[in-house]
Amino acid sequence: METWIIYVIAPIAIALVSWILGKNGRRIDETSKLVALLQEEITRLTAKVEKLEAKVEIKEHESERKSGIIQEAFRCKTPSHKCPVLIKLFEFNDQKEDEQRTKKLQPGEYPPECDQIQGRDEEFRPGL
């Protein structure tokens, strides 16, 4: 009877235990891979949130500055079209728009160094 247990039942039991542990081992491997992917995603999203927070801080600062300018313009006794505060604000806004326009090109626009029509040789020739 002992021989039968040693040669038949024991290998079946060992195979069954190995299969169960192997299945759990695969689950552990899959879970650890999933955890690693989630950690990478969390890191990526954290960096994105930090960038967005920085942008929000910049917008808040601009909003506070504009609010102060508007308050000063409201206190100004001169008419709005002659108010030096509003004139400076309009000049500043125009300058800011020009800077943004040069940074962000519209569809179909090319910077001078990438002008496909002119070819951009040694010198830049506007209007050709």
A tleap script that builds the chain and sets N, CA, C and O, in Angstrom:
source leaprc.protein.ff14SB
mol = sequence {
  NMET GLU THR TRP ILE ILE TYR VAL ILE ALA
  PRO ILE ALA ILE ALA LEU VAL SER TRP ILE
  LEU GLY LYS ASN GLY ARG ARG ILE ASP GLU
  THR SER LYS LEU VAL ALA LEU LEU GLN GLU
  GLU ILE THR ARG LEU THR ALA LYS VAL GLU
  LYS LEU GLU ALA LYS VAL GLU ILE LYS GLU
  HIE GLU SER GLU ARG LYS SER GLY ILE ILE
  GLN GLU ALA PHE ARG CYS LYS THR PRO SER
  HIE LYS CYS PRO VAL LEU ILE LYS LEU PHE
  GLU PHE ASN ASP GLN LYS GLU ASP GLU GLN
  ARG THR LYS LYS LEU GLN PRO GLY GLU TYR
  PRO PRO GLU CYS ASP GLN ILE GLN GLY ARG
  ASP GLU GLU PHE ARG PRO GLY CLEU
}
set mol.1.N position { 0.820 -1.183 0.000 }
set mol.1.CA position { 0.000 0.000 0.000 }
set mol.1.C position { 0.867 1.250 0.000 }
set mol.1.O position { 0.545 2.221 -0.685 }
set mol.2.N position { 1.968 1.244 0.761 }
set mol.2.CA position { 2.848 2.409 0.800 }
set mol.2.C position { 3.442 2.691 -0.565 }
set mol.2.O position { 3.583 3.854 -0.945 }
set mol.3.N position { 3.785 1.682 -1.290 }
set mol.3.CA position { 4.367 1.844 -2.614 }
set mol.3.C position { 3.376 2.520 -3.548 }
set mol.3.O position { 3.750 3.383 -4.342 }
set mol.4.N position { 2.119 2.128 -3.453 }
set mol.4.CA position { 1.080 2.705 -4.285 }
set mol.4.C position { 0.924 4.181 -3.965 }
set mol.4.O position { 0.767 4.990 -4.879 }
set mol.5.N position { 0.963 4.552 -2.697 }
set mol.5.CA position { 0.851 5.955 -2.284 }
set mol.5.C position { 2.064 6.734 -2.782 }
set mol.5.O position { 1.922 7.841 -3.301 }
set mol.6.N position { 3.253 6.161 -2.627 }
set mol.6.CA position { 4.481 6.857 -3.017 }
set mol.6.C position { 4.537 7.063 -4.526 }
set mol.6.O position { 4.927 8.137 -4.985 }
set mol.7.N position { 4.153 6.054 -5.305 }
set mol.7.CA position { 4.326 6.127 -6.760 }
set mol.7.C position { 3.119 6.697 -7.513 }
set mol.7.O position { 3.271 7.150 -8.648 }
set mol.8.N position { 1.938 6.685 -6.916 }
set mol.8.CA position { 0.744 7.159 -7.637 }
set mol.8.C position { 0.169 8.426 -7.016 }
set mol.8.O position { 0.042 9.450 -7.687 }
set mol.9.N position { -0.174 8.356 -5.749 }
set mol.9.CA position { -0.864 9.471 -5.108 }
set mol.9.C position { 0.074 10.656 -4.899 }
set mol.9.O position { -0.311 11.795 -5.163 }
set mol.10.N position { 1.278 10.414 -4.436 }
set mol.10.CA position { 2.210 11.510 -4.146 }
set mol.10.C position { 2.508 12.343 -5.388 }
set mol.10.O position { 2.455 13.571 -5.307 }
set mol.11.N position { 2.820 11.731 -6.543 }
set mol.11.CA position { 3.062 12.568 -7.725 }
set mol.11.C position { 1.834 13.359 -8.157 }
set mol.11.O position { 1.951 14.494 -8.620 }
set mol.12.N position { 0.650 12.755 -8.004 }
set mol.12.CA position { -0.579 13.485 -8.349 }
set mol.12.C position { -0.764 14.663 -7.400 }
set mol.12.O position { -1.107 15.762 -7.834 }
set mol.13.N position { -0.540 14.440 -6.112 }
set mol.13.CA position { -0.676 15.518 -5.131 }
set mol.13.C position { 0.337 16.623 -5.402 }
set mol.13.O position { 0.006 17.808 -5.339 }
set mol.14.N position { 1.569 16.231 -5.704 }
set mol.14.CA position { 2.612 17.227 -5.992 }
set mol.14.C position { 2.251 18.018 -7.254 }
set mol.14.O position { 2.419 19.237 -7.300 }
set mol.15.N position { 1.757 17.315 -8.272 }
set mol.15.CA position { 1.367 17.991 -9.513 }
set mol.15.C position { 0.220 18.961 -9.261 }
set mol.15.O position { 0.206 20.073 -9.791 }
set mol.16.N position { -0.751 18.527 -8.441 }
set mol.16.CA position { -1.895 19.380 -8.129 }
set mol.16.C position { -1.461 20.616 -7.351 }
set mol.16.O position { -1.881 21.729 -7.668 }
set mol.17.N position { -0.629 20.427 -6.342 }
set mol.17.CA position { -0.140 21.566 -5.550 }
set mol.17.C position { 0.689 22.507 -6.425 }
set mol.17.O position { 0.558 23.727 -6.326 }
set mol.18.N position { 1.538 21.941 -7.279 }
set mol.18.CA position { 2.363 22.765 -8.173 }
set mol.18.C position { 1.489 23.567 -9.131 }
set mol.18.O position { 1.767 24.733 -9.410 }
set mol.19.N position { 0.427 22.928 -9.633 }
set mol.19.CA position { -0.470 23.615 -10.555 }
set mol.19.C position { -1.168 24.780 -9.863 }
set mol.19.O position { -1.281 25.875 -10.412 }
set mol.20.N position { -1.640 24.513 -8.625 }
set mol.20.CA position { -2.320 25.576 -7.869 }
set mol.20.C position { -1.351 26.711 -7.570 }
set mol.20.O position { -1.684 27.882 -7.755 }
set mol.21.N position { -0.157 26.368 -7.109 }
set mol.21.CA position { 0.833 27.409 -6.811 }
set mol.21.C position { 1.270 28.135 -8.079 }
set mol.21.O position { 1.488 29.347 -8.063 }
set mol.22.N position { 1.395 27.397 -9.165 }
set mol.22.CA position { 1.762 28.023 -10.436 }
set mol.22.C position { 0.705 29.002 -10.895 }
set mol.22.O position { 1.016 30.078 -11.405 }
set mol.23.N position { -0.549 28.620 -10.709 }
set mol.23.CA position { -1.646 29.508 -11.081 }
set mol.23.C position { -1.596 30.768 -10.229 }
set mol.23.O position { -1.777 31.873 -10.740 }
set mol.24.N position { -1.353 30.606 -8.933 }
set mol.24.CA position { -1.229 31.768 -8.052 }
set mol.24.C position { 0.002 32.592 -8.411 }
set mol.24.O position { -0.027 33.821 -8.349 }
set mol.25.N position { 1.076 31.914 -8.783 }
set mol.25.CA position { 2.289 32.624 -9.183 }
set mol.25.C position { 2.053 33.486 -10.411 }
set mol.25.O position { 2.543 34.611 -10.497 }
set mol.26.N position { 1.290 32.943 -11.368 }
set mol.26.CA position { 0.958 33.735 -12.559 }
set mol.26.C position { 0.101 34.931 -12.185 }
set mol.26.O position { 0.274 36.027 -12.716 }
set mol.27.N position { -0.826 34.705 -11.262 }
set mol.27.CA position { -1.669 35.820 -10.817 }
set mol.27.C position { -0.826 36.896 -10.144 }
set mol.27.O position { -1.045 38.091 -10.343 }
set mol.28.N position { 0.143 36.453 -9.342 }
set mol.28.CA position { 1.025 37.416 -8.676 }
set mol.28.C position { 1.832 38.184 -9.712 }
set mol.28.O position { 1.986 39.400 -9.600 }
set mol.29.N position { 2.352 37.483 -10.724 }
set mol.29.CA position { 3.104 38.157 -11.787 }
set mol.29.C position { 2.228 39.161 -12.529 }
set mol.29.O position { 2.644 40.291 -12.782 }
set mol.30.N position { 1.008 38.739 -12.875 }
set mol.30.CA position { 0.097 39.640 -13.581 }
set mol.30.C position { -0.262 40.842 -12.714 }
set mol.30.O position { -0.339 41.971 -13.199 }
set mol.31.N position { -0.481 40.585 -11.428 }
set mol.31.CA position { -0.815 41.677 -10.517 }
set mol.31.C position { 0.349 42.645 -10.374 }
set mol.31.O position { 0.145 43.859 -10.368 }
set mol.32.N position { 1.561 42.128 -10.258 }
set mol.32.CA position { 2.716 43.023 -10.119 }
set mol.32.C position { 2.936 43.829 -11.397 }
set mol.32.O position { 3.333 44.992 -11.329 }
set mol.33.N position { 2.685 43.227 -12.564 }
set mol.33.CA position { 2.778 43.974 -13.820 }
set mol.33.C position { 1.727 45.079 -13.864 }
set mol.33.O position { 2.004 46.201 -14.289 }
set mol.34.N position { 0.522 44.745 -13.420 }
set mol.34.CA position { -0.551 45.737 -13.390 }
set mol.34.C position { -0.214 46.877 -12.434 }
set mol.34.O position { -0.453 48.043 -12.747 }
set mol.35.N position { 0.338 46.545 -11.278 }
set mol.35.CA position { 0.743 47.569 -10.309 }
set mol.35.C position { 1.820 48.468 -10.904 }
set mol.35.O position { 1.786 49.684 -10.711 }
set mol.36.N position { 2.769 47.891 -11.620 }
set mol.36.CA position { 3.830 48.687 -12.252 }
set mol.36.C position { 3.246 49.635 -13.295 }
set mol.36.O position { 3.644 50.797 -13.375 }
set mol.37.N position { 2.300 49.136 -14.096 }
set mol.37.CA position { 1.651 49.998 -15.088 }
set mol.37.C position { 0.883 51.133 -14.425 }
set mol.37.O position { 0.921 52.274 -14.885 }
set mol.38.N position { 0.187 50.809 -13.345 }
set mol.38.CA position { -0.565 51.842 -12.630 }
set mol.38.C position { 0.363 52.878 -12.004 }
set mol.38.O position { 0.039 54.065 -11.984 }
set mol.39.N position { 1.514 52.441 -11.494 }
set mol.39.CA position { 2.482 53.389 -10.937 }
set mol.39.C position { 3.008 54.329 -12.013 }
set mol.39.O position { 3.168 55.525 -11.768 }
set mol.40.N position { 3.278 53.798 -13.204 }
set mol.40.CA position { 3.727 54.645 -14.313 }
set mol.40.C position { 2.653 55.662 -14.687 }
set mol.40.O position { 2.951 56.831 -14.932 }
set mol.41.N position { 1.406 55.207 -14.729 }
set mol.41.CA position { 0.296 56.105 -15.068 }
set mol.41.C position { 0.131 57.182 -14.004 }
set mol.41.O position { -0.107 58.345 -14.330 }
set mol.42.N position { 0.256 56.804 -12.736 }
set mol.42.CA position { 0.155 57.780 -11.647 }
set mol.42.C position { 1.268 58.806 -11.755 }
set mol.42.O position { 1.029 59.997 -11.560 }
set mol.43.N position { 2.485 58.364 -12.062 }
set mol.43.CA position { 3.613 59.286 -12.224 }
set mol.43.C position { 3.355 60.249 -13.371 }
set mol.43.O position { 3.601 61.449 -13.245 }
set mol.44.N position { 2.858 59.727 -14.492 }
set mol.44.CA position { 2.566 60.572 -15.651 }
set mol.44.C position { 1.478 61.592 -15.326 }
set mol.44.O position { 1.596 62.768 -15.671 }
set mol.45.N position { 0.415 61.132 -14.659 }
set mol.45.CA position { -0.677 62.037 -14.306 }
set mol.45.C position { -0.246 63.070 -13.271 }
set mol.45.O position { -0.704 64.211 -13.312 }
set mol.46.N position { 0.628 62.685 -12.347 }
set mol.46.CA position { 1.141 63.633 -11.359 }
set mol.46.C position { 1.913 64.747 -12.041 }
set mol.46.O position { 1.759 65.917 -11.692 }
set mol.47.N position { 2.738 64.393 -13.005 }
set mol.47.CA position { 3.489 65.411 -13.751 }
set mol.47.C position { 2.538 66.326 -14.513 }
set mol.47.O position { 2.747 67.537 -14.575 }
set mol.48.N position { 1.497 65.743 -15.088 }
set mol.48.CA position { 0.514 66.540 -15.828 }
set mol.48.C position { -0.222 67.496 -14.890 }
set mol.48.O position { -0.446 68.655 -15.236 }
set mol.49.N position { -0.594 67.018 -13.713 }
set mol.49.CA position { -1.278 67.861 -12.730 }
set mol.49.C position { -0.377 69.013 -12.296 }
set mol.49.O position { -0.843 70.143 -12.149 }
set mol.50.N position { 0.908 68.734 -12.092 }
set mol.50.CA position { 1.840 69.795 -11.699 }
set mol.50.C position { 1.934 70.867 -12.775 }
set mol.50.O position { 1.975 72.058 -12.467 }
set mol.51.N position { 1.967 70.447 -14.041 }
set mol.51.CA position { 2.006 71.421 -15.135 }
set mol.51.C position { 0.735 72.262 -15.152 }
set mol.51.O position { 0.787 73.480 -15.323 }
set mol.52.N position { -0.407 71.599 -14.973 }
set mol.52.CA position { -1.675 72.326 -14.977 }
set mol.52.C position { -1.774 73.276 -13.789 }
set mol.52.O position { -2.301 74.380 -13.926 }
set mol.53.N position { -1.275 72.863 -12.629 }
set mol.53.CA position { -1.275 73.749 -11.469 }
set mol.53.C position { -0.423 74.981 -11.728 }
set mol.53.O position { -0.792 76.085 -11.327 }
set mol.54.N position { 0.706 74.806 -12.390 }
set mol.54.CA position { 1.566 75.948 -12.726 }
set mol.54.C position { 0.836 76.894 -13.669 }
set mol.54.O position { 0.916 78.112 -13.516 }
set mol.55.N position { 0.121 76.334 -14.647 }
set mol.55.CA position { -0.641 77.176 -15.574 }
set mol.55.C position { -1.742 77.933 -14.839 }
set mol.55.O position { -1.982 79.109 -15.113 }
set mol.56.N position { -2.409 77.259 -13.905 }
set mol.56.CA position { -3.475 77.906 -13.137 }
set mol.56.C position { -2.906 79.054 -12.306 }
set mol.56.O position { -3.521 80.117 -12.217 }
set mol.57.N position { -1.742 78.851 -11.700 }
set mol.57.CA position { -1.115 79.920 -10.924 }
set mol.57.C position { -0.802 81.123 -11.800 }
set mol.57.O position { -0.999 82.264 -11.382 }
set mol.58.N position { -0.316 80.878 -13.008 }
set mol.58.CA position { -0.023 81.975 -13.935 }
set mol.58.C position { -1.307 82.718 -14.288 }
set mol.58.O position { -1.335 83.949 -14.298 }
set mol.59.N position { -2.371 81.967 -14.577 }
set mol.59.CA position { -3.657 82.590 -14.921 }
set mol.59.C position { -4.204 83.389 -13.743 }
set mol.59.O position { -4.741 84.481 -13.934 }
set mol.60.N position { -4.073 82.856 -12.522 }
set mol.60.CA position { -4.534 83.583 -11.344 }
set mol.60.C position { -3.765 84.886 -11.171 }
set mol.60.O position { -4.347 85.922 -10.849 }
set mol.61.N position { -2.459 84.828 -11.386 }
set mol.61.CA position { -1.630 86.035 -11.272 }
set mol.61.C position { -2.061 87.073 -12.311 }
set mol.61.O position { -2.195 88.254 -11.992 }
set mol.62.N position { -2.278 86.632 -13.555 }
set mol.62.CA position { -2.726 87.549 -14.601 }
set mol.62.C position { -4.091 88.133 -14.256 }
set mol.62.O position { -4.333 89.322 -14.464 }
set mol.63.N position { -4.976 87.300 -13.732 }
set mol.63.CA position { -6.316 87.758 -13.367 }
set mol.63.C position { -6.255 88.810 -12.258 }
set mol.63.O position { -6.955 89.821 -12.320 }
set mol.64.N position { -5.421 88.573 -11.248 }
set mol.64.CA position { -5.272 89.550 -10.168 }
set mol.64.C position { -4.705 90.864 -10.687 }
set mol.64.O position { -5.144 91.941 -10.285 }
set mol.65.N position { -3.725 90.769 -11.586 }
set mol.65.CA position { -3.113 91.968 -12.148 }
set mol.65.C position { -4.137 92.754 -12.965 }
set mol.65.O position { -4.224 93.976 -12.848 }
set mol.66.N position { -4.912 92.051 -13.792 }
set mol.66.CA position { -5.926 92.721 -14.603 }
set mol.66.C position { -7.022 93.317 -13.733 }
set mol.66.O position { -7.551 94.386 -14.037 }
set mol.67.N position { -7.359 92.631 -12.658 }
set mol.67.CA position { -8.360 93.159 -11.736 }
set mol.67.C position { -7.886 94.472 -11.127 }
set mol.67.O position { -8.657 95.424 -11.009 }
set mol.68.N position { -6.609 94.519 -10.740 }
set mol.68.CA position { -6.044 95.760 -10.202 }
set mol.68.C position { -6.047 96.872 -11.230 }
set mol.68.O position { -6.337 98.023 -10.904 }
set mol.69.N position { -5.726 96.537 -12.470 }
set mol.69.CA position { -5.724 97.543 -13.538 }
set mol.69.C position { -7.130 98.081 -13.760 }
set mol.69.O position { -7.320 99.288 -13.909 }
set mol.70.N position { -8.105 97.196 -13.782 }
set mol.70.CA position { -9.491 97.626 -13.987 }
set mol.70.C position { -9.953 98.512 -12.840 }
set mol.70.O position { -10.654 99.499 -13.064 }
set mol.71.N position { -9.567 98.171 -11.609 }
set mol.71.CA position { -9.931 99.013 -10.463 }
set mol.71.C position { -9.309 100.398 -10.579 }
set mol.71.O position { -9.962 101.402 -10.297 }
set mol.72.N position { -8.042 100.451 -10.994 }
set mol.72.CA position { -7.379 101.744 -11.174 }
set mol.72.C position { -8.033 102.535 -12.302 }
set mol.72.O position { -8.194 103.751 -12.195 }
set mol.73.N position { -8.407 101.861 -13.369 }
set mol.73.CA position { -9.069 102.540 -14.482 }
set mol.73.C position { -10.426 103.075 -14.054 }
set mol.73.O position { -10.850 104.135 -14.515 }
set mol.74.N position { -11.106 102.353 -13.182 }
set mol.74.CA position { -12.406 102.809 -12.692 }
set mol.74.C position { -12.252 104.075 -11.854 }
set mol.74.O position { -13.108 104.958 -11.891 }
set mol.75.N position { -11.163 104.160 -11.104 }
set mol.75.CA position { -10.905 105.342 -10.269 }
set mol.75.C position { -10.452 106.547 -11.095 }
set mol.75.O position { -10.548 107.687 -10.643 }
set mol.76.N position { -9.965 106.289 -12.294 }
set mol.76.CA position { -9.419 107.344 -13.143 }
set mol.76.C position { -10.533 108.335 -13.504 }
set mol.76.O position { -11.629 107.931 -13.894 }
set mol.77.N position { -10.246 109.619 -13.374 }
set mol.77.CA position { -11.244 110.661 -13.625 }
set mol.77.C position { -11.381 110.986 -15.114 }
set mol.77.O position { -12.405 111.531 -15.527 }
set mol.78.N position { -10.388 110.668 -15.913 }
set mol.78.CA position { -10.447 110.997 -17.338 }
set mol.78.C position { -11.362 110.022 -18.073 }
set mol.78.O position { -11.591 108.912 -17.592 }
set mol.79.N position { -11.883 110.413 -19.219 }
set mol.79.CA position { -12.732 109.498 -19.998 }
set mol.79.C position { -11.953 108.235 -20.387 }
set mol.79.O position { -10.726 108.249 -20.485 }
set mol.80.N position { -12.678 107.173 -20.599 }
set mol.80.CA position { -12.030 105.876 -20.819 }
set mol.80.C position { -11.141 105.861 -22.055 }
set mol.80.O position { -10.117 105.177 -22.053 }
set mol.81.N position { -11.496 106.595 -23.115 }
set mol.81.CA position { -10.665 106.574 -24.316 }
set mol.81.C position { -9.377 107.373 -24.141 }
set mol.81.O position { -8.470 107.266 -24.967 }
set mol.82.N position { -9.283 108.184 -23.064 }
set mol.82.CA position { -8.059 108.947 -22.783 }
set mol.82.C position { -7.333 108.455 -21.527 }
set mol.82.O position { -6.246 108.935 -21.206 }
set mol.83.N position { -7.926 107.517 -20.833 }
set mol.83.CA position { -7.363 107.029 -19.565 }
set mol.83.C position { -6.009 106.357 -19.814 }
set mol.83.O position { -5.930 105.394 -20.578 }
set mol.84.N position { -4.942 106.855 -19.177 }
set mol.84.CA position { -3.616 106.274 -19.411 }
set mol.84.C position { -3.512 104.812 -18.952 }
set mol.84.O position { -2.760 104.025 -19.528 }
set mol.85.N position { -4.261 104.465 -17.927 }
set mol.85.CA position { -4.231 103.082 -17.439 }
set mol.85.C position { -4.798 102.136 -18.500 }
set mol.85.O position { -4.209 101.095 -18.792 }
set mol.86.N position { -5.944 102.508 -19.070 }
set mol.86.CA position { -6.551 101.660 -20.095 }
set mol.86.C position { -5.724 101.645 -21.376 }
set mol.86.O position { -5.632 100.615 -22.043 }
set mol.87.N position { -5.126 102.776 -21.719 }
set mol.87.CA position { -4.274 102.831 -22.908 }
set mol.87.C position { -3.103 101.866 -22.744 }
set mol.87.O position { -2.781 101.117 -23.666 }
set mol.88.N position { -2.465 101.882 -21.571 }
set mol.88.CA position { -1.353 100.954 -21.309 }
set mol.88.C position { -1.840 99.502 -21.336 }
set mol.88.O position { -1.145 98.617 -21.837 }
set mol.89.N position { -3.030 99.268 -20.797 }
set mol.89.CA position { -3.587 97.912 -20.806 }
set mol.89.C position { -3.787 97.424 -22.239 }
set mol.89.O position { -3.424 96.295 -22.568 }
set mol.90.N position { -4.363 98.273 -23.088 }
set mol.90.CA position { -4.566 97.892 -24.487 }
set mol.90.C position { -3.236 97.644 -25.187 }
set mol.90.O position { -3.111 96.693 -25.959 }
set mol.91.N position { -2.239 98.494 -24.926 }
set mol.91.CA position { -0.918 98.297 -25.524 }
set mol.91.C position { -0.314 96.964 -25.064 }
set mol.91.O position { 0.248 96.209 -25.857 }
set mol.92.N position { -0.446 96.704 -23.774 }
set mol.92.CA position { 0.087 95.454 -23.227 }
set mol.92.C position { -0.612 94.249 -23.847 }
set mol.92.O position { 0.037 93.272 -24.220 }
set mol.93.N position { -1.953 94.320 -23.957 }
set mol.93.CA position { -2.710 93.211 -24.546 }
set mol.93.C position { -2.327 92.990 -26.005 }
set mol.93.O position { -2.193 91.849 -26.448 }
set mol.94.N position { -2.150 94.083 -26.756 }
set mol.94.CA position { -1.729 93.955 -28.157 }
set mol.94.C position { -0.357 93.303 -28.254 }
set mol.94.O position { -0.128 92.434 -29.096 }
set mol.95.N position { 0.556 93.732 -27.381 }
set mol.95.CA position { 1.903 93.163 -27.383 }
set mol.95.C position { 1.842 91.669 -27.054 }
set mol.95.O position { 2.519 90.859 -27.686 }
set mol.96.N position { 1.031 91.316 -26.069 }
set mol.96.CA position { 0.883 89.913 -25.663 }
set mol.96.C position { 0.296 89.078 -26.805 }
set mol.96.O position { 0.744 87.958 -27.052 }
set mol.97.N position { -0.707 89.625 -27.501 }
set mol.97.CA position { -1.301 88.911 -28.633 }
set mol.97.C position { -0.280 88.690 -29.737 }
set mol.97.O position { -0.229 87.614 -30.333 }
set mol.98.N position { 0.539 89.709 -30.015 }
set mol.98.CA position { 1.581 89.571 -31.038 }
set mol.98.C position { 2.567 88.470 -30.664 }
set mol.98.O position { 2.962 87.669 -31.511 }
set mol.99.N position { 2.966 88.433 -29.388 }
set mol.99.CA position { 3.898 87.398 -28.934 }
set mol.99.C position { 3.282 86.012 -29.084 }
set mol.99.O position { 3.946 85.079 -29.538 }
set mol.100.N position { 2.015 85.878 -28.704 }
set mol.100.CA position { 1.354 84.576 -28.800 }
set mol.100.C position { 1.153 84.169 -30.250 }
set mol.100.O position { 1.255 82.990 -30.588 }
set mol.101.N position { 0.866 85.144 -31.110 }
set mol.101.CA position { 0.659 84.847 -32.525 }
set mol.101.C position { 1.944 84.329 -33.156 }
set mol.101.O position { 1.908 83.431 -33.997 }
set mol.102.N position { 3.088 84.899 -32.749 }
set mol.102.CA position { 4.347 84.424 -33.318 }
set mol.102.C position { 4.741 83.066 -32.741 }
set mol.102.O position { 5.413 82.279 -33.408 }
set mol.103.N position { 4.325 82.790 -31.509 }
set mol.103.CA position { 4.624 81.483 -30.919 }
set mol.103.C position { 3.754 80.392 -31.521 }
set mol.103.O position { 4.238 79.307 -31.841 }
set mol.104.N position { 2.455 80.688 -31.675 }
set mol.104.CA position { 1.516 79.710 -32.213 }
set mol.104.C position { 1.136 80.137 -33.623 }
set mol.104.O position { 0.421 81.121 -33.811 }
set mol.105.N position { 1.609 79.407 -34.590 }
set mol.105.CA position { 1.268 79.711 -35.969 }
set mol.105.C position { -0.082 79.095 -36.305 }
set mol.105.O position { -0.415 78.008 -35.834 }
set mol.106.N position { -0.840 79.786 -37.109 }
set mol.106.CA position { -2.129 79.294 -37.555 }
set mol.106.C position { -1.908 78.229 -38.631 }
set mol.106.O position { -0.830 78.165 -39.221 }
set mol.107.N position { -2.922 77.389 -38.893 }
set mol.107.CA position { -2.782 76.386 -39.949 }
set mol.107.C position { -2.446 77.052 -41.279 }
set mol.107.O position { -3.089 78.022 -41.679 }
set mol.108.N position { -1.441 76.525 -41.954 }
set mol.108.CA position { -1.017 77.079 -43.232 }
set mol.108.C position { 0.060 78.132 -43.114 }
set mol.108.O position { 0.619 78.548 -44.129 }
set mol.109.N position { 0.373 78.581 -41.895 }
set mol.109.CA position { 1.427 79.570 -41.692 }
set mol.109.C position { 2.739 78.846 -41.418 }
set mol.109.O position { 2.762 77.778 -40.806 }
set mol.110.N position { 3.814 79.440 -41.875 }
set mol.110.CA position { 5.137 78.881 -41.648 }
set mol.110.C position { 6.048 79.970 -41.112 }
set mol.110.O position { 5.954 81.117 -41.549 }
set mol.111.N position { 6.921 79.641 -40.182 }
set mol.111.CA position { 7.904 80.637 -39.749 }
set mol.111.C position { 8.849 80.937 -40.907 }
set mol.111.O position { 8.992 80.109 -41.807 }
set mol.112.N position { 9.499 82.102 -40.909 }
set mol.112.CA position { 10.355 82.481 -42.041 }
set mol.112.C position { 11.410 81.436 -42.386 }
set mol.112.O position { 11.704 81.236 -43.565 }
set mol.113.N position { 11.983 80.767 -41.396 }
set mol.113.CA position { 13.034 79.801 -41.712 }
set mol.113.C position { 12.477 78.519 -42.325 }
set mol.113.O position { 13.239 77.719 -42.866 }
set mol.114.N position { 11.161 78.310 -42.250 }
set mol.114.CA position { 10.569 77.097 -42.809 }
set mol.114.C position { 9.649 77.402 -43.986 }
set mol.114.O position { 8.835 76.560 -44.363 }
set mol.115.N position { 9.763 78.578 -44.565 }
set mol.115.CA position { 8.885 78.965 -45.660 }
set mol.115.C position { 9.131 78.051 -46.851 }
set mol.115.O position { 10.216 78.054 -47.432 }
set mol.116.N position { 8.120 77.269 -47.210 }
set mol.116.CA position { 8.280 76.287 -48.274 }
set mol.116.C position { 8.278 76.926 -49.656 }
set mol.116.O position { 8.828 76.353 -50.597 }
set mol.117.N position { 7.681 78.084 -49.796 }
set mol.117.CA position { 7.629 78.746 -51.097 }
set mol.117.C position { 8.968 79.400 -51.411 }
set mol.117.O position { 9.496 79.245 -52.512 }
set mol.118.N position { 9.514 80.131 -50.445 }
set mol.118.CA position { 10.765 80.842 -50.680 }
set mol.118.C position { 11.972 79.920 -50.651 }
set mol.118.O position { 13.007 80.244 -51.234 }
set mol.119.N position { 11.863 78.812 -50.005 }
set mol.119.CA position { 12.960 77.861 -49.969 }
set mol.119.C position { 13.997 78.159 -48.912 }
set mol.119.O position { 14.755 77.259 -48.550 }
set mol.120.N position { 14.072 79.344 -48.408 }
set mol.120.CA position { 14.987 79.756 -47.327 }
set mol.120.C position { 16.438 79.444 -47.674 }
set mol.120.O position { 17.019 78.485 -47.165 }
set mol.121.N position { 17.013 80.262 -48.544 }
set mol.121.CA position { 18.425 80.132 -48.888 }
set mol.121.C position { 19.261 80.796 -47.808 }
set mol.121.O position { 18.946 80.697 -46.622 }
set mol.122.N position { 20.326 81.474 -48.218 }
set mol.122.CA position { 21.207 82.132 -47.250 }
set mol.122.C position { 20.535 83.328 -46.595 }
set mol.122.O position { 20.777 83.610 -45.421 }
set mol.123.N position { 19.698 84.030 -47.337 }
set mol.123.CA position { 19.069 85.225 -46.777 }
set mol.123.C position { 17.562 85.117 -46.894 }
set mol.123.O position { 17.029 84.464 -47.791 }
set mol.124.N position { 16.896 85.770 -45.970 }
set mol.124.CA position { 15.440 85.788 -45.956 }
set mol.124.C position { 14.972 86.953 -46.805 }
set mol.124.O position { 15.405 88.086 -46.595 }
set mol.125.N position { 14.085 86.690 -47.771 }
set mol.125.CA position { 13.588 87.735 -48.664 }
set mol.125.C position { 12.085 87.844 -48.485 }
set mol.125.O position { 11.336 87.111 -49.130 }
set mol.126.N position { 11.623 88.751 -47.615 }
set mol.126.CA position { 10.178 88.868 -47.402 }
set mol.126.C position { 9.480 89.358 -48.660 }
set mol.126.O position { 10.009 90.189 -49.397 }
set mol.127.N position { 8.305 88.841 -48.889 }
set mol.127.CA position { 7.474 89.312 -49.981 }
set mol.127.C position { 7.797 88.722 -51.334 }
set mol.127.O position { 7.183 89.118 -52.325 }
set mol.128.N position { 8.711 87.814 -51.421 }
set mol.128.CA position { 9.035 87.210 -52.720 }
set mol.128.C position { 8.258 85.942 -52.924 }
set mol.128.O position { 8.398 85.292 -53.960 }
savepdb mol mol.pdb
quit
